[in-house]
Amino acid sequence: MSKQKTWTAKAADLKSDWFVVDATDQVLGRLASGVAAILRGKHKPTYTPHLNTGDHVVVINAAKVKVTGSKLEAKEYTRYTGYPGGLRRRSLQRAQELDPTFPVTTAVRGMLQRNTLGADMLKRLRVYAGADHGHRAQKPKVLTFDAKGNLKIGN
């Protein structure tokens, strides 16, 4: 009786696709968790935790993403300058006014690993405030998420 070995993906076996997601009227957290799963590659049967098996994701219309409840005024992004009294706070509404791509990028970054692999996955994310993007040559497939956050790949 021979032993079967478990197949594991290797860097040479990996191939990444391109997807485009329309963020219009999508809830920020549900959109971010779905995009993070695509970036990690968890939708593929070749998913391997220690390799970047994910795909490239282009998010368009990030300015039209919505949030539930009173998060627009209540949610704050904080950073510290390193100086005494240097704590800077910015509401979600103000952050969207200054850079509409910031909330989406930050939400997806928060759902990825905190190591070099997670940073490598984040490089495959492109977020645009409007509908125009410069990745038509890659022929991205359209991704949609339903109300429960389930993934549907079309086109």
C-alpha positions in Angstrom: 0.0 0.0 0.0 1.6 3.3 -1.1 1.2 6.5 0.8 -0.5 9.4 -0.9 1.2 12.8 -0.4 -0.7 15.9 0.1 -0.4 18.3 -2.8 0.9 21.8 -1.9 1.1 24.8 -4.2 4.5 26.1 -5.1 5.5 29.5 -6.3 5.9 28.3 -9.9 2.4 26.8 -9.9 0.7 30.1 -9.1 -1.3 32.2 -11.6 -3.2 35.3 -10.7 -6.3 36.7 -12.4 -7.7 40.2 -12.4 -11.1 41.2 -11.0 -13.0 44.4 -10.9 -15.5 45.2 -8.1 -18.0 48.1 -8.2 -18.3 49.5 -4.7 -21.5 51.6 -5.5 -23.9 51.1 -2.6 -21.8 48.3 -1.1 -21.4 48.2 2.7 -17.8 49.0 3.5 -17.0 46.1 5.9 -18.7 43.4 3.8 -17.0 44.7 0.6 -13.6 44.7 2.4 -14.0 41.2 3.8 -14.9 39.8 0.3 -12.0 41.7 -1.4 -9.6 40.5 1.3 -10.6 36.9 0.7 -9.9 37.3 -3.0 -6.5 38.9 -2.3 -5.6 36.0 0.0 -6.8 33.4 -2.6 -9.3 31.7 -0.4 -11.7 31.3 -3.3 -9.3 28.9 -5.1 -8.8 25.2 -4.5 -5.0 25.9 -4.6 -5.1 28.1 -1.6 -1.9 27.8 0.5 -1.6 29.9 3.7 2.2 30.5 3.4 2.1 31.7 -0.3 0.4 34.6 -2.1 -2.1 32.6 -4.1 -4.5 35.6 -4.4 -5.6 37.6 -7.4 -5.4 41.3 -8.4 -8.5 43.3 -7.4 -9.6 46.7 -8.9 -12.2 48.5 -6.8 -14.0 51.3 -8.7 -16.5 53.9 -7.4 -15.0 53.8 -3.9 -16.4 57.3 -3.2 -19.9 55.7 -3.4 -19.4 53.1 -0.7 -21.8 53.2 2.2 -21.7 52.5 5.9 -24.4 51.5 8.3 -25.6 53.3 11.4 -23.8 56.5 12.5 -20.3 55.4 11.5 -20.0 58.3 9.1 -19.6 60.7 12.0 -18.7 58.3 14.9 -15.9 56.2 13.3 -12.5 57.8 13.7 -9.1 57.0 12.1 -6.2 57.9 14.5 -2.5 58.2 14.0 0.3 59.4 16.2 3.0 61.8 15.0 5.5 60.8 17.6 5.5 64.1 19.4 3.8 65.0 22.7 0.1 65.9 21.9 0.5 64.6 18.4 -2.5 62.3 18.3 -4.4 63.1 15.1 -8.0 62.0 14.7 -10.1 62.1 11.5 -13.7 61.0 11.1 -14.8 58.7 8.3 -16.7 61.5 6.7 -13.6 63.8 6.7 -11.4 61.0 5.5 -13.7 60.3 2.5 -13.7 64.0 1.6 -9.9 64.2 1.6 -9.3 60.8 -0.1 -12.3 58.6 -1.1 -10.0 55.6 -1.5 -8.7 55.7 2.0 -11.5 54.0 3.9 -11.7 51.1 1.4 -7.9 50.6 1.4 -7.7 50.8 5.2 -10.6 48.4 5.7 -9.0 45.8 3.4 -5.6 46.3 5.0 -7.1 45.6 8.4 -8.4 42.2 7.2 -5.1 40.9 5.9 -2.2 39.4 7.7 0.2 41.7 9.6 3.4 40.5 7.9 5.3 40.8 4.6 2.9 38.3 3.0 0.0 40.6 3.9 1.9 43.6 2.5 2.5 41.7 -0.7 -1.2 40.9 -1.0 -2.1 44.6 -0.4 0.0 45.5 -3.4 -2.4 43.6 -5.6 -5.3 46.0 -4.6 -6.1 49.0 -6.7 -8.8 51.4 -5.5 -10.3 54.2 -7.6 -12.7 56.9 -6.5 -14.5 56.9 -9.9 -15.5 54.4 -12.6 -12.3 54.9 -14.7 -9.3 52.6 -14.2 -6.3 51.9 -16.3 -6.4 48.1 -16.1 -8.6 47.3 -19.1 -5.6 45.6 -20.8 -5.6 42.9 -18.1 -9.3 42.0 -19.0 -10.6 41.9 -15.5 -13.6 39.7 -14.6 -16.5 41.3 -12.9 -17.0 40.4 -9.2 -20.2 41.0 -7.3 -21.2 40.4 -3.7 -24.8 39.9 -2.7 -26.3 41.3 0.5 -24.9 38.5 2.6 -21.4 39.0 1.2 -21.4 35.9 -1.0 -19.1 36.1 -4.0 -20.3 35.9 -7.6 -17.8 35.8 -10.5 -19.2 36.9 -13.8 -17.9 38.0 -17.3 
